[in-house]
Amino acid sequence: MQDRLRLPGWAGVEGGRACVIDPNRFERTSIFKSMDLTKSTVEAMEELAEKDIKQIQVETAAKWCGRALAAKLMDLPERDVTEFAHEAIEHAALSGDEDVFLSIRAALRQFSIET
């Protein structure tokens, strides 16, 4: 599949069928001017083919938690720290795994980040 992914517009295989994304489908206006939505969609399809929603939520919670901790350590504005922490808690809750939720909350509290 890696060889095919190098072909323009190739997005991988979904449910045994080849899925092609037209790179021209995404209009590059406003915020999307700097984003490659075709690449993002291909990456998302690969991720969804490999992981279930719970795993994605757990990994996303960990990533947002890391951002909150880093923002706190870097003395970024408190609103940024809070935003990242809230995202971490949200994704931890969406994982449906209480241990993940409690672990994320504990990590944030270790750095005096209240949610």
Short mmCIF file of the C-alpha atoms (twelve columns), coordinates in Angstrom:
data_MODEL
# 
_entry.id   MODEL 
# 
loop_
_atom_site.group_PDB 
_atom_site.id 
_atom_site.type_symbol 
_atom_site.label_atom_id 
_atom_site.label_alt_id 
_atom_site.label_comp_id 
_atom_site.label_asym_id 
_atom_site.label_seq_id 
_atom_site.Cartn_x 
_atom_site.Cartn_y 
_atom_site.Cartn_z 
_atom_site.pdbx_PDB_model_num 
ATOM 1   C CA . MET A 1   0.000   0.000  0.000  1 
ATOM 2   C CA . GLN A 2   2.893   2.408  0.652  1 
ATOM 3   C CA . ASP A 3   3.774   2.503  -3.043 1 
ATOM 4   C CA . ARG A 4   0.203   3.371  -3.922 1 
ATOM 5   C CA . LEU A 5   0.094   6.103  -1.298 1 
ATOM 6   C CA . ARG A 6   2.697   7.977  -3.281 1 
ATOM 7   C CA . LEU A 7   0.329   8.240  -6.236 1 
ATOM 8   C CA . PRO A 8   -1.595  11.540 -6.461 1 
ATOM 9   C CA . GLY A 9   -5.010  11.291 -4.913 1 
ATOM 10  C CA . TRP A 10  -4.598  7.751  -3.582 1 
ATOM 11  C CA . ALA A 11  -6.132  7.406  -0.135 1 
ATOM 12  C CA . GLY A 12  -5.701  3.752  0.630  1 
ATOM 13  C CA . VAL A 13  -8.198  0.968  0.965  1 
ATOM 14  C CA . GLU A 14  -11.397 1.192  2.976  1 
ATOM 15  C CA . GLY A 15  -13.466 -1.943 3.417  1 
ATOM 16  C CA . GLY A 16  -11.605 -3.707 0.622  1 
ATOM 17  C CA . ARG A 17  -12.376 -0.940 -1.901 1 
ATOM 18  C CA . ALA A 18  -9.902  1.572  -3.214 1 
ATOM 19  C CA . CYS A 19  -10.792 5.083  -2.085 1 
ATOM 20  C CA . VAL A 20  -9.547  7.987  -4.132 1 
ATOM 21  C CA . ILE A 21  -9.543  11.578 -2.956 1 
ATOM 22  C CA . ASP A 22  -9.506  14.322 -5.529 1 
ATOM 23  C CA . PRO A 23  -6.922  16.859 -4.304 1 
ATOM 24  C CA . ASN A 24  -8.938  19.626 -5.971 1 
ATOM 25  C CA . ARG A 25  -12.013 18.794 -3.897 1 
ATOM 26  C CA . PHE A 26  -10.818 20.843 -0.941 1 
ATOM 27  C CA . GLU A 27  -11.051 24.552 -1.592 1 
ATOM 28  C CA . ARG A 28  -8.054  26.360 -0.158 1 
ATOM 29  C CA . THR A 29  -9.694  29.389 1.368  1 
ATOM 30  C CA . SER A 30  -9.323  31.174 4.682  1 
ATOM 31  C CA . ILE A 31  -7.869  28.857 7.333  1 
ATOM 32  C CA . PHE A 32  -7.539  25.962 4.895  1 
ATOM 33  C CA . LYS A 33  -5.020  27.806 2.706  1 
ATOM 34  C CA . SER A 34  -2.153  26.495 4.799  1 
ATOM 35  C CA . MET A 35  -3.629  23.030 5.365  1 
ATOM 36  C CA . ASP A 36  -3.260  20.036 3.128  1 
ATOM 37  C CA . LEU A 37  -6.666  18.415 3.652  1 
ATOM 38  C CA . THR A 38  -5.952  15.677 1.132  1 
ATOM 39  C CA . LYS A 39  -2.898  14.600 3.132  1 
ATOM 40  C CA . SER A 40  -4.822  14.902 6.402  1 
ATOM 41  C CA . THR A 41  -7.640  12.765 5.035  1 
ATOM 42  C CA . VAL A 42  -5.223  10.097 3.812  1 
ATOM 43  C CA . GLU A 43  -3.518  10.041 7.208  1 
ATOM 44  C CA . ALA A 44  -6.901  9.802  8.951  1 
ATOM 45  C CA . MET A 45  -7.968  6.888  6.749  1 
ATOM 46  C CA . GLU A 46  -4.739  5.045  7.562  1 
ATOM 47  C CA . GLU A 47  -5.257  5.684  11.274 1 
ATOM 48  C CA . LEU A 48  -8.888  4.531  11.179 1 
ATOM 49  C CA . ALA A 49  -7.862  1.357  9.363  1 
ATOM 50  C CA . GLU A 50  -5.418  0.536  12.195 1 
ATOM 51  C CA . LYS A 51  -7.096  1.819  15.382 1 
ATOM 52  C CA . ASP A 52  -10.477 1.770  17.031 1 
ATOM 53  C CA . ILE A 53  -12.139 4.897  18.400 1 
ATOM 54  C CA . LYS A 54  -11.132 4.127  21.985 1 
ATOM 55  C CA . GLN A 55  -7.444  3.928  21.098 1 
ATOM 56  C CA . ILE A 56  -7.696  7.192  19.179 1 
ATOM 57  C CA . GLN A 57  -9.420  8.895  22.121 1 
ATOM 58  C CA . VAL A 58  -6.794  7.622  24.589 1 
ATOM 59  C CA . GLU A 59  -3.903  8.758  22.371 1 
ATOM 60  C CA . THR A 60  -5.580  12.111 21.780 1 
ATOM 61  C CA . ALA A 61  -6.133  12.590 25.518 1 
ATOM 62  C CA . ALA A 62  -2.452  11.887 26.161 1 
ATOM 63  C CA . LYS A 63  -1.391  14.325 23.444 1 
ATOM 64  C CA . TRP A 64  -3.583  17.138 24.836 1 
ATOM 65  C CA . CYS A 65  -2.391  16.367 28.367 1 
ATOM 66  C CA . GLY A 66  1.200   16.651 27.169 1 
ATOM 67  C CA . ARG A 67  0.375   19.991 25.579 1 
ATOM 68  C CA . ALA A 68  -1.164  21.243 28.830 1 
ATOM 69  C CA . LEU A 69  1.890   20.166 30.837 1 
ATOM 70  C CA . ALA A 70  4.280   21.682 28.312 1 
ATOM 71  C CA . ALA A 71  2.305   24.933 28.223 1 
ATOM 72  C CA . LYS A 72  2.440   25.114 32.019 1 
ATOM 73  C CA . LEU A 73  6.196   24.452 32.065 1 
ATOM 74  C CA . MET A 74  6.750   27.068 29.357 1 
ATOM 75  C CA . ASP A 75  4.687   29.651 31.262 1 
ATOM 76  C CA . LEU A 76  2.288   30.082 28.370 1 
ATOM 77  C CA . PRO A 77  -0.929  31.998 29.052 1 
ATOM 78  C CA . GLU A 78  -3.190  30.264 31.562 1 
ATOM 79  C CA . ARG A 79  -6.042  30.231 29.033 1 
ATOM 80  C CA . ASP A 80  -3.896  28.024 26.767 1 
ATOM 81  C CA . VAL A 81  -3.028  25.672 29.620 1 
ATOM 82  C CA . THR A 82  -6.711  25.455 30.530 1 
ATOM 83  C CA . GLU A 83  -7.800  24.852 26.942 1 
ATOM 84  C CA . PHE A 84  -5.300  22.014 26.501 1 
ATOM 85  C CA . ALA A 85  -6.275  20.493 29.856 1 
ATOM 86  C CA . HIS A 86  -9.967  20.605 29.014 1 
ATOM 87  C CA . GLU A 87  -9.309  18.858 25.706 1 
ATOM 88  C CA . ALA A 88  -7.314  16.169 27.526 1 
ATOM 89  C CA . ILE A 89  -10.142 15.585 30.001 1 
ATOM 90  C CA . GLU A 90  -12.749 15.570 27.228 1 
ATOM 91  C CA . HIS A 91  -10.951 12.927 25.178 1 
ATOM 92  C CA . ALA A 92  -10.166 10.867 28.273 1 
ATOM 93  C CA . ALA A 93  -13.873 10.882 29.148 1 
ATOM 94  C CA . LEU A 94  -14.828 9.984  25.576 1 
ATOM 95  C CA . SER A 95  -12.530 6.957  25.748 1 
ATOM 96  C CA . GLY A 96  -14.979 5.447  28.215 1 
ATOM 97  C CA . ASP A 97  -12.068 4.174  30.310 1 
ATOM 98  C CA . GLU A 98  -12.176 5.414  33.901 1 
ATOM 99  C CA . ASP A 99  -8.484  4.558  34.466 1 
ATOM 100 C CA . VAL A 100 -7.485  6.762  31.543 1 
ATOM 101 C CA . PHE A 101 -9.680  9.588  32.827 1 
ATOM 102 C CA . LEU A 102 -8.267  9.359  36.351 1 
ATOM 103 C CA . SER A 103 -4.675  9.105  35.082 1 
ATOM 104 C CA . ILE A 104 -5.029  12.187 32.888 1 
ATOM 105 C CA . ARG A 105 -6.649  14.136 35.707 1 
ATOM 106 C CA . ALA A 106 -3.900  13.056 38.139 1 
ATOM 107 C CA . ALA A 107 -1.149  14.092 35.720 1 
ATOM 108 C CA . LEU A 108 -2.714  17.517 35.304 1 
ATOM 109 C CA . ARG A 109 -3.104  17.955 39.069 1 
ATOM 110 C CA . GLN A 110 0.570   17.081 39.628 1 
ATOM 111 C CA . PHE A 111 1.333   20.295 37.772 1 
ATOM 112 C CA . SER A 112 -1.384  22.230 39.618 1 
ATOM 113 C CA . ILE A 113 -3.609  22.295 36.576 1 
ATOM 114 C CA . GLU A 114 -7.205  22.157 37.752 1 
ATOM 115 C CA . THR A 115 -9.959  21.093 35.408 1 
# 
